[in-house]
Amino acid sequence: MKGKIVRLVRDRGFGFIRADSGQEIFFHATGLTSGNFESLHEGESVEFDVEPDPRSNRERAVNVRPESGEAAA
């Protein structure tokens, strides 16, 4: 899936991605596959996979990475 980071909560290590479909999806710093959480910024385009979040009835983004064609941080 593709989307843009819409919110980062740096002191807690998580954020939210708005998927191209319009869905807002939670992600945690441990779900990154490249770069580090501190290098992310709101508005950045990313690619990601989704999986069920075992702590809620929602999905979470995993394997979060810069969108193809963008420089990796």
C-alpha positions in Angstrom: 0.0 0.0 0.0 1.0 3.6 -0.4 0.2 6.7 1.6 1.6 9.8 3.5 2.6 10.2 7.1 0.0 12.6 8.6 1.0 12.6 12.3 4.1 11.7 14.3 4.2 11.3 18.1 8.0 11.4 18.4 8.2 11.0 22.2 6.1 7.8 22.1 7.6 6.3 18.9 4.4 6.0 16.7 2.5 7.8 14.1 -0.3 7.6 11.6 -0.3 7.1 7.8 -3.2 8.2 5.5 -3.4 5.5 2.9 -4.2 6.5 -0.7 -7.6 4.8 -0.1 -8.2 7.4 2.7 -7.9 5.0 5.6 -5.8 6.3 8.5 -3.5 3.6 9.8 -1.4 3.4 13.0 2.3 2.5 12.8 5.0 2.0 15.4 8.8 2.8 15.1 9.4 -1.0 15.2 7.5 -1.3 12.0 10.1 0.5 9.9 12.2 -1.4 7.4 14.7 1.4 6.5 16.0 4.6 8.1 15.0 5.4 11.6 11.9 7.0 13.3 13.7 10.3 13.9 14.3 10.7 10.1 10.6 10.6 9.2 8.6 13.8 8.6 4.9 14.5 8.3 3.8 14.6 4.6 6.4 12.0 3.6 5.2 9.4 1.1 5.7 5.9 2.2 4.9 2.3 1.2 3.8 -0.3 3.8 2.0 -3.5 4.4 -0.8 -4.0 6.9 -1.5 -6.6 9.5 -4.0 -7.0 12.3 -3.0 -5.2 15.5 -3.1 -7.7 18.3 -3.9 -5.0 20.8 -7.0 -3.7 19.0 -9.6 -4.6 16.4 -7.8 -2.4 13.8 -4.9 -2.9 11.3 -1.5 -1.5 11.7 1.2 -0.6 9.2 4.4 -2.7 9.1 7.4 -2.8 6.7 7.1 1.0 6.5 9.6 2.4 4.0 10.1 5.5 1.8 8.0 5.3 -1.4 10.0 3.9 -4.4 11.8 6.7 -6.1 12.3 8.8 -3.0 15.7 9.0 -1.3 16.0 6.8 1.8 16.8 8.7 4.9 
